[in-house]
Amino acid sequence: MKPRASTVTPVKPTSISPVVKLDEVSKTFGETRALNRVSVTIHPGEFVAVIGRSGAGKTTLLRCLSRATVASEGRIRFGEQDLAALAGRSLRQHRARIGMIFQQFNLVRRLEVMDNVLIGRLPHVKGWRRWATLARRFPAADRAAAHRALDHVGLLARAWQRSDTLSGGEQQRVAIAKILAQEPAIILGDEPVASLDVANGAMVMETLRLVASEAGVTVITTLHHVDYARRYADRVLGFRQGALVFDGVPAALDDGALEAIFGDLAPVAAPADAPLSAPALALA
């Protein structure tokens, strides 16, 4: 079932994503410069697609934002919080505010959909109640949050179905619901549609678009599918050899911009309303 705008309401109405600001951020691994003096400001509720060839620095950017790795130079701020200063409890709190979507769905396949989504509530369960979750017993408020998250992605009717009976696109949408139940401040996606066919990939991208536009949660996702970036994102960041070489709206992704990002492998720019076609989507 395709998510319906009329059913989309904020999972947590008071949650607002922070302004994310990178100032001259670089990351080196030995002699390799994975990010090269990147400066960008991302505002709450934006759906940002990050594109570029393999090794351009896309995944390194996500790892720096989640603080899975520390920038070698420069500063990253979430609101007023400098990520370099995080340690111990404050670092754990930051990571709990980040919802990560991966190419693989990261679901317990034998569990029902609702049980998988409830896993996203674990950071909110305290004290003795954490022990009760081992028997899949969650407080009523957490179950209500899981129901809202499933409704958000259009899969409430599948709540009691085993996760491994769903299609790939539906499983990825369950993974998104699990993240929404977590109540993140920001969602990061690492090639979330790379393993899906065109139809399921489009459905997942539409779900992420609604998360950003209707729930107001910032979504930053890496993509190999340029047409997906053009069709669903509010903003596109293009990386080449660690440097940010494009920052603009999808309509500005003309042939010149694509060549700056991909070089000789640049695809031909397609009209925004052109049908998605698998052969033209993927770039190494």
C-alpha positions in Angstrom: 0.0 0.0 0.0 1.4 3.4 -0.9 1.6 5.9 2.0 -1.3 8.4 1.9 -0.6 12.0 2.8 -3.9 12.1 4.6 -2.7 9.6 7.2 0.6 11.2 7.9 0.8 13.0 11.2 3.9 13.7 13.3 4.9 10.7 15.4 5.9 13.1 18.0 4.4 16.5 17.3 6.9 18.4 19.5 10.0 16.9 17.9 12.0 19.3 15.7 15.2 18.5 13.9 18.1 20.7 14.7 20.0 22.9 12.2 22.9 20.8 11.0 26.0 22.8 10.2 29.3 21.6 8.8 32.2 24.1 8.8 35.3 23.3 6.7 35.0 19.6 7.6 37.6 17.2 6.5 38.2 13.5 7.2 41.4 11.6 6.4 42.3 7.9 6.5 46.0 7.7 6.3 46.9 9.4 3.0 43.3 9.3 1.7 41.2 12.5 2.1 37.6 11.1 2.3 36.1 14.6 3.0 37.7 17.8 1.9 36.8 21.0 3.6 33.0 20.5 3.4 30.8 23.4 4.5 27.0 23.2 4.4 24.0 24.1 6.5 20.9 21.8 6.5 17.7 23.1 7.9 15.0 21.2 9.8 12.6 19.1 7.7 14.8 19.1 4.5 15.0 16.0 2.4 18.6 16.0 1.3 19.9 13.5 -1.3 23.7 13.0 -1.4 25.0 11.7 -4.7 28.4 10.9 -6.2 30.6 8.1 -7.5 31.7 5.3 -5.1 34.5 6.6 -2.9 33.3 10.2 -3.2 32.8 10.6 0.5 29.1 10.0 0.8 29.2 7.3 3.5 32.0 9.1 5.4 29.7 12.1 5.6 27.0 10.0 7.3 29.5 8.5 9.7 30.7 11.9 10.7 27.1 13.1 11.3 26.3 10.1 13.4 29.6 10.4 15.2 30.6 6.8 14.2 33.8 8.6 13.3 35.3 12.0 14.2 36.1 14.6 11.6 39.8 15.2 11.3 39.4 19.0 10.8 36.5 21.5 11.0 33.4 21.5 13.1 30.0 19.8 12.9 27.1 21.2 14.9 23.7 19.9 15.7 22.0 23.0 16.9 24.4 24.4 19.5 26.0 21.0 20.1 29.6 20.5 18.8 29.8 16.8 17.9 33.6 16.8 18.5 32.9 17.5 22.2 30.6 14.5 22.7 31.8 11.6 24.9 30.3 9.0 27.2 26.7 9.7 28.0 26.3 12.7 25.7 27.7 10.7 22.8 25.2 7.9 23.5 22.4 10.4 23.7 23.4 11.8 20.3 23.5 8.4 18.7 20.0 7.6 20.1 18.7 10.7 18.3 20.0 9.5 15.0 17.8 7.1 13.0 19.9 5.0 10.5 18.4 3.3 7.5 20.6 0.8 5.7 20.6 -1.0 2.4 19.7 -4.1 4.3 16.5 -3.9 6.3 17.9 -4.8 9.7 14.7 -6.6 10.8 14.3 -9.8 12.8 12.6 -11.6 10.0 10.7 -14.2 12.1 9.1 -11.5 14.2 5.8 -9.9 13.5 5.9 -6.4 12.0 4.7 -4.7 15.3 7.4 -6.5 17.3 10.1 -5.2 14.9 8.8 -1.6 15.2 8.7 -1.8 19.0 12.4 -2.5 19.0 12.7 1.2 18.1 11.1 2.1 21.4 13.9 0.4 23.5 15.9 3.6 24.1 12.8 5.1 25.8 12.1 2.1 28.1 13.7 2.5 31.5 14.2 0.5 34.7 12.5 -2.8 35.3 10.3 -2.3 32.2 13.4 -3.1 30.0 13.3 -6.6 31.4 9.6 -6.9 30.5 10.5 -6.1 26.8 12.3 -9.5 26.7 8.8 -11.0 26.8 7.6 -8.4 24.2 5.7 -6.5 26.9 5.9 -2.8 26.2 4.0 0.0 28.0 0.8 1.2 26.3 2.4 4.5 25.3 5.2 2.7 23.4 2.7 0.5 21.6 0.7 3.6 20.6 3.9 5.2 19.2 4.6 2.0 17.2 1.0 2.1 15.8 1.5 5.7 14.8 4.8 4.9 13.1 3.2 2.0 11.1 0.3 4.2 10.1 2.8 6.8 9.0 4.3 4.5 6.4 1.0 3.0 5.3 1.5 -0.5 6.9 -0.7 -0.5 9.9 -2.8 -3.3 8.3 0.3 -5.5 8.3 1.1 -5.0 12.0 0.6 -8.7 12.9 2.1 -10.2 9.8 5.5 -12.0 9.9 8.1 -9.6 8.6 9.7 -12.2 6.3 6.4 -12.5 4.3 6.6 -8.9 3.2 8.1 -7.6 -0.1 11.5 -6.0 0.0 9.9 -2.5 -0.3 7.5 -3.2 2.5 10.3 -4.5 4.8 12.3 -1.3 4.2 9.2 0.7 5.1 8.9 -1.4 8.3 12.5 -0.4 9.0 11.5 3.2 8.5 8.6 2.8 10.9 11.0 1.3 13.5 13.1 4.4 13.2 10.1 6.7 13.5 9.1 4.9 16.7 12.6 5.7 18.0 11.6 9.4 17.7 14.8 10.5 16.1 15.9 14.1 15.7 17.3 13.3 12.2 17.2 10.3 9.8 20.3 9.2 7.9 20.0 6.8 5.0 22.9 4.8 3.5 21.7 3.7 0.1 18.3 2.6 1.4 16.9 1.7 -2.0 20.0 0.1 -3.6 18.7 -3.4 -3.2 15.2 -2.7 -4.3 13.6 -2.8 -7.7 12.4 0.4 -9.3 8.8 0.2 -8.1 9.7 -0.7 -4.5 12.5 1.9 -4.5 10.1 4.6 -5.6 7.6 3.6 -2.8 10.4 3.8 -0.1 11.6 7.2 -1.5 8.0 8.5 -1.4 7.8 7.4 2.3 11.0 9.2 3.1 9.7 12.3 1.3 6.5 12.3 3.5 8.6 11.8 6.6 10.5 15.0 5.8 7.6 17.1 4.5 4.8 16.1 6.8 6.5 15.1 10.0 9.2 17.7 9.7 12.1 15.3 10.4 15.3 16.0 8.5 16.3 13.2 6.1 19.8 12.9 4.7 20.3 9.9 2.4 23.0 8.8 0.0 21.8 7.5 -3.3 23.3 6.0 -6.5 20.0 6.6 -8.2 20.2 10.1 -9.7 16.6 10.1 -10.9 15.4 9.3 -7.4 17.3 12.4 -6.1 15.8 14.6 -8.8 12.2 13.3 -8.2 12.0 13.2 -4.4 14.6 15.3 -2.7 14.2 19.0 -1.7 18.0 19.5 -2.1 20.9 17.6 -3.6 24.5 17.6 -2.4 27.0 16.3 -5.0 30.4 15.0 -3.9 33.5 14.3 -6.0 36.7 13.0 -4.4 35.6 14.2 -1.0 34.7 17.7 -2.1 31.2 19.2 -2.2 30.9 20.3 -5.8 27.1 20.8 -6.1 24.6 22.1 -3.6 21.2 23.0 -5.1 17.7 22.0 -5.9 17.1 18.9 -8.1 16.0 21.0 -11.0 19.5 22.4 -11.2 21.0 19.0 -11.9 21.6 19.6 -15.6 24.2 18.0 -17.7 26.9 20.4 -16.6 26.2 19.7 -12.9 26.2 16.0 -13.4 29.5 16.1 -15.2 31.0 18.1 -12.3 29.9 15.3 -10.0 30.4 12.2 -12.0 33.0 13.2 -14.6 33.0 11.1 -17.7 30.4 8.7 -16.2 27.8 11.5 -15.9 24.3 10.4 -17.0 22.2 12.5 -19.3 19.8 14.8 -17.4 16.2 13.5 -17.7 13.0 15.6 -17.4 11.7 15.7 -13.8 8.5 13.9 -14.9 10.2 11.2 -16.9 9.4 7.6 -15.9 12.0 5.9 -13.7 13.9 3.3 -15.7 16.3 0.9 -14.0 19.2 1.0 -16.6 19.6 4.7 -16.3 19.4 4.9 -12.5 22.4 3.2 -11.1 25.9 4.7 -11.0 29.0 3.0 -9.6 
